[in-house]
């Protein structure tokens, strides 16, 4: 398919999906309950065995009562989005592909995976699948290009994973510098904040530190950004991010009384008397009643 045609499809899909976004449908809550994904790690390893008494959750500054905490043990949906523009040329396509193949090997039979590549436009290469050979074959055909439509690719990957029930993760490999997205940052972040997909980013090792699209997407969803290692360490980073997400928790609670500004609730999730770092989204939109 020609790049121009792919770009047209990208614009059409993004416009249609944006039009469908609404507070009532995109944040997965019951009428009186909020559900938040939380990952807890210590020294890079998941912390397991936690319960409601181990978490301190503040909703708009008010302590949440009757918190329900459920360890996650279901299959997950993961979209692997690879920047084949400048990021790939700086890091090396072969090394990146090997890391993604290691991630594919870590998938379980109950998981679903999508492979998305992007330059100035993004393309769905495979999925949903958990077949390692299919993923390997698609990755081996990946070729670098120009441009880096980070926001379009992130939105596309989130849309794919959120289309099926269950917990969803996007692993985004890019330097985080957007070069030519149809979506702007404001619209993309609004969609991310109304979803319940977690976005984790891996940034090429040679890229200078700076807060950009990658950090913004991770912060909006309760994810994190790490710098890529070399060789086998890069492969392990991909696998570790998947393992940390798989061993997370679902926090469920009733929103405290009181009106939220424009429907937005600020969240602060911490541990009580336990060691570890909690990653969770920093807020949510309350559905209109």
ChimeraX attribute file (.defattr): number of C-alpha atoms within 10 A of each C-alpha:
attribute: neighborCount
match mode: 1-to-1
recipient: residues
	/A:1	6
	/A:2	6
	/A:3	13
	/A:4	10
	/A:5	11
	/A:6	15
	/A:7	18
	/A:8	12
	/A:9	15
	/A:10	21
	/A:11	16
	/A:12	12
	/A:13	14
	/A:14	19
	/A:15	13
	/A:16	11
	/A:17	13
	/A:18	16
	/A:19	9
	/A:20	10
	/A:21	15
	/A:22	14
	/A:23	16
	/A:24	15
	/A:25	12
	/A:26	18
	/A:27	23
	/A:28	16
	/A:29	18
	/A:30	11
	/A:31	12
	/A:32	12
	/A:33	13
	/A:34	19
	/A:35	18
	/A:36	24
	/A:37	24
	/A:38	24
	/A:39	22
	/A:40	23
	/A:41	18
	/A:42	11
	/A:43	9
	/A:44	13
	/A:45	14
	/A:46	20
	/A:47	19
	/A:48	13
	/A:49	10
	/A:50	16
	/A:51	14
	/A:52	17
	/A:53	13
	/A:54	14
	/A:55	20
	/A:56	16
	/A:57	21
	/A:58	17
	/A:59	20
	/A:60	19
	/A:61	12
	/A:62	14
	/A:63	12
	/A:64	17
	/A:65	14
	/A:66	10
	/A:67	17
	/A:68	16
	/A:69	21
	/A:70	16
	/A:71	17
	/A:72	16
	/A:73	11
	/A:74	11
	/A:75	17
	/A:76	22
	/A:77	25
	/A:78	30
	/A:79	27
	/A:80	23
	/A:81	27
	/A:82	28
	/A:83	30
	/A:84	27
	/A:85	22
	/A:86	19
	/A:87	27
	/A:88	24
	/A:89	14
	/A:90	14
	/A:91	21
	/A:92	14
	/A:93	20
	/A:94	13
	/A:95	16
	/A:96	23
	/A:97	21
	/A:98	18
	/A:99	22
	/A:100	24
	/A:101	21
	/A:102	19
	/A:103	21
	/A:104	22
	/A:105	16
	/A:106	17
	/A:107	22
	/A:108	12
	/A:109	10
	/A:110	11
	/A:111	15
	/A:112	20
	/A:113	25
	/A:114	21
	/A:115	22
	/A:116	24
	/A:117	24
	/A:118	24
	/A:119	27
	/A:120	23
	/A:121	26
	/A:122	27
	/A:123	20
	/A:124	16
	/A:125	16
	/A:126	19
	/A:127	17
	/A:128	17
	/A:129	19
	/A:130	22
	/A:131	16
	/A:132	17
	/A:133	12
	/A:134	14
	/A:135	22
	/A:136	17
	/A:137	12
	/A:138	15
	/A:139	23
	/A:140	13
	/A:141	9
	/A:142	15
	/A:143	14
	/A:144	17
	/A:145	17
	/A:146	17
	/A:147	20
	/A:148	27
	/A:149	24
	/A:150	34
	/A:151	26
	/A:152	25
	/A:153	27
	/A:154	27
	/A:155	21
	/A:156	21
	/A:157	28
	/A:158	24
	/A:159	19
	/A:160	21
	/A:161	23
	/A:162	18
	/A:163	10
	/A:164	13
	/A:165	10
	/A:166	13
	/A:167	21
	/A:168	26
	/A:169	26
	/A:170	26
	/A:171	26
	/A:172	27
	/A:173	27
	/A:174	27
	/A:175	29
	/A:176	26
	/A:177	18
	/A:178	20
	/A:179	16
	/A:180	16
	/A:181	21
	/A:182	17
	/A:183	20
	/A:184	13
	/A:185	17
	/A:186	9
	/A:187	12
	/A:188	19
	/A:189	22
	/A:190	13
	/A:191	21
	/A:192	24
	/A:193	23
	/A:194	23
	/A:195	23
	/A:196	26
	/A:197	28
	/A:198	28
	/A:199	28
	/A:200	26
	/A:201	26
	/A:202	23
	/A:203	22
	/A:204	23
	/A:205	17
	/A:206	13
	/A:207	15
	/A:208	10
	/A:209	10
	/A:210	11
	/A:211	10
	/A:212	13
	/A:213	21
	/A:214	26
	/A:215	19
	/A:216	19
	/A:217	28
	/A:218	23
	/A:219	22
	/A:220	25
	/A:221	27
	/A:222	23
	/A:223	26
	/A:224	20
	/A:225	19
	/A:226	15
	/A:227	18
	/A:228	21
	/A:229	17
	/A:230	16
	/A:231	12
	/A:232	12
	/A:233	12
	/A:234	22
	/A:235	21
	/A:236	17
	/A:237	21
	/A:238	25
	/A:239	20
	/A:240	17
	/A:241	22
	/A:242	20
	/A:243	16
	/A:244	17
	/A:245	24
	/A:246	20
	/A:247	20
	/A:248	23
	/A:249	23
	/A:250	17
	/A:251	22
	/A:252	20
	/A:253	19
	/A:254	18
	/A:255	17
	/A:256	17
	/A:257	7
	/A:258	7
	/A:259	11
	/A:260	15
	/A:261	11
	/A:262	8
	/A:263	12
	/A:264	16
	/A:265	20
	/A:266	16
	/A:267	18
	/A:268	19
	/A:269	20
	/A:270	19
	/A:271	17
	/A:272	13
	/A:273	10
	/A:274	11
	/A:275	12
	/A:276	18
	/A:277	17
	/A:278	19
	/A:279	22
	/A:280	26
	/A:281	23
	/A:282	17
	/A:283	20
	/A:284	23
	/A:285	21
	/A:286	23
	/A:287	19
	/A:288	9
	/A:289	6
